[in-house]
Amino acid sequence: MTAGSEPGPGAVCRYRSTHAGQDPGPLATSPCMSINTTIMNTVTGQAIQKMKFERMPKPWASFNLETGELVTAERIDVGKPAPGKFIAPVDVWVTLKPKD
């Protein structure tokens, strides 16, 4: 899957279980959990779009917006979850190239 793709029903993610001092063992599977993010414009401070990632994006990650523009994440902000909630808001800040 790529950035912005959504796992289908029944999709599983593969991971290697690691415990201190133990052999990692074979790959295990679990239901996929995507990271819901808001893509923010660093110049205007306004939201550009919503996007889902399979894993937490890195500050140097490159991806395409819905417009097809290739952008690179500059900053990732993880907020505090709302009271009684588990999911924290994640903002990915990008700079758009000026239109010629």
C-alpha positions in Angstrom: 0.0 0.0 0.0 1.1 3.5 -0.6 0.5 6.8 1.2 -3.2 7.7 1.0 -4.3 4.2 0.3 -6.8 2.6 2.7 -6.5 -1.1 3.7 -9.6 -3.1 2.7 -11.8 -5.0 5.2 -9.9 -8.0 6.7 -6.5 -6.5 5.7 -3.6 -7.5 7.9 -0.3 -5.9 8.6 2.9 -7.9 9.0 5.3 -7.1 11.8 8.1 -8.8 13.6 7.5 -9.3 17.3 10.5 -8.1 19.3 11.1 -8.7 23.0 14.3 -7.7 24.9 16.8 -10.5 24.6 14.7 -12.8 22.5 14.8 -14.0 19.0 12.4 -11.9 16.9 10.8 -15.0 15.4 8.6 -15.3 12.3 6.5 -12.5 11.0 3.2 -12.1 12.8 0.0 -10.5 11.5 -2.5 -8.1 13.0 -5.4 -5.9 11.7 -4.0 -2.8 10.0 -4.3 0.5 11.8 -3.9 3.5 9.6 -2.8 7.0 10.7 -5.3 9.7 9.8 -3.6 13.0 9.2 -4.4 16.5 8.1 -2.1 18.0 5.5 -1.4 21.6 6.5 0.1 24.4 4.4 3.2 26.0 6.2 2.7 29.3 4.5 -1.0 29.9 5.2 -1.5 27.6 8.2 -4.7 26.2 6.6 -5.6 22.6 6.0 -5.1 21.3 2.5 -6.6 17.9 2.7 -7.0 14.7 4.8 -4.9 11.7 4.1 -4.3 8.2 5.6 -0.9 6.6 6.0 -0.1 3.0 6.9 2.6 4.1 9.3 3.5 7.4 11.0 5.0 9.6 8.3 8.6 10.8 8.7 9.5 14.5 8.3 11.3 13.7 5.1 8.5 11.6 3.5 7.4 12.6 0.0 3.9 11.9 -1.3 1.4 13.2 -3.8 -1.6 15.4 -2.9 -5.0 14.9 -4.5 -4.0 17.5 -7.1 -1.0 15.3 -8.1 1.6 17.7 -6.7 4.6 16.0 -5.1 5.3 17.5 -1.7 7.7 16.6 1.2 6.7 16.7 4.8 8.6 19.3 6.8 7.1 18.9 10.2 4.8 16.3 11.9 2.7 17.5 14.9 1.0 15.0 17.1 -1.7 16.6 19.3 -3.3 15.5 22.5 -6.4 13.2 22.2 -9.7 14.7 23.2 -10.9 13.8 26.7 -12.1 10.2 26.7 -10.7 9.5 23.2 -7.7 7.4 22.2 -6.9 8.8 18.8 -4.6 11.8 18.7 -4.7 14.3 15.9 -1.7 14.3 13.5 -0.8 17.2 11.3 1.7 17.0 8.4 3.1 20.4 7.4 4.1 20.9 3.8 5.2 23.8 1.6 3.5 24.0 -1.8 5.5 25.2 -4.8 4.3 28.6 -6.0 2.3 28.5 -9.2 4.1 29.9 -12.2 
